[in-house]
Amino acid sequence: MDTGDRLLTPGEVAALFRVDPKTVTRWAAAGRIGSIRTPGGHRRFRESEVRALLEGEGVLDDLDGDANRPRNAGPPQNGSHGPTNAGLH
């Protein structure tokens, strides 16, 4: 490990990918992202590996379906704004 490589908690990784921390733990258990264990048994993630995944150098697709894919921060791509109440008026 690079001595300058910071270790991130599952919560910090989850915030970067905009997923639940349990999703990050599942990714680690499935071998999709490397992790190390602290002496207390907690998972930590190398910041350099997480950044590489964020930049598309790693693959996190097809883990447990769409629910575990990083969410898009922008509006829906098809221009839809979701269901409306227009038909109720």
C-alpha positions in Angstrom: 0.0 0.0 0.0 1.2 3.5 -0.8 2.0 5.1 2.5 0.2 8.3 1.3 -3.0 6.4 0.4 -5.7 7.4 2.7 -8.2 4.8 4.0 -11.9 5.5 3.6 -14.8 4.1 5.6 -17.7 2.4 3.9 -19.8 5.5 4.6 -17.2 7.7 2.9 -17.1 5.4 -0.1 -20.9 5.2 -0.2 -21.2 9.0 -0.2 -18.8 9.2 -3.2 -20.9 6.7 -5.2 -24.2 7.9 -3.8 -25.2 4.4 -2.5 -26.0 2.9 0.9 -22.9 1.9 2.9 -24.3 -1.7 3.0 -24.0 -1.7 -0.8 -20.3 -0.9 -0.5 -19.9 -3.7 1.9 -21.6 -6.1 -0.6 -19.3 -4.9 -3.3 -16.3 -5.7 -1.1 -17.7 -9.1 -0.1 -18.2 -9.9 -3.9 -14.6 -8.9 -4.6 -15.7 -5.9 -6.8 -13.7 -3.4 -4.7 -10.7 -4.2 -2.6 -10.8 -3.7 1.2 -8.7 -4.2 4.2 -9.8 -5.0 7.7 -8.8 -3.0 10.8 -7.7 -4.8 13.9 -11.3 -4.4 15.1 -12.7 -6.1 12.0 -14.0 -3.0 10.2 -13.6 -2.6 6.4 -11.5 0.3 5.0 -11.0 1.1 1.3 -7.9 2.6 -0.3 -8.7 6.1 -1.6 -6.7 5.5 -4.8 -8.7 2.4 -5.7 -12.0 4.2 -5.0 -11.0 7.2 -7.1 -10.0 4.8 -10.0 -13.4 3.2 -9.8 -15.1 6.6 -9.8 -13.1 7.6 -12.9 -14.2 4.5 -14.7 -11.0 2.5 -14.4 -12.8 -0.3 -12.6 -16.1 -2.1 -13.1 -18.9 -2.2 -10.6 -21.7 -3.2 -13.0 -24.0 -6.2 -12.6 -23.5 -6.7 -8.9 -27.0 -7.1 -7.6 -28.9 -5.2 -10.3 -29.7 -1.6 -10.8 -30.2 -0.9 -7.1 -26.5 -1.2 -6.5 -25.3 1.0 -9.4 -24.1 4.5 -8.6 -27.0 6.9 -9.1 -27.0 9.6 -11.7 -26.9 13.0 -10.1 -28.7 14.7 -13.0 -32.3 14.8 -14.1 -33.9 11.8 -15.9 -32.2 11.3 -19.3 -35.5 10.9 -21.2 -36.8 14.3 -20.2 -39.5 12.8 -18.1 -40.2 14.3 -14.7 -42.0 11.2 -13.4 -45.7 10.7 -12.8 -47.9 13.7 -12.4 -51.3 14.4 -11.1 -52.5 16.1 -14.3 -55.2 13.5 -14.9 -56.7 14.1 -11.5 -57.8 17.7 -12.2 
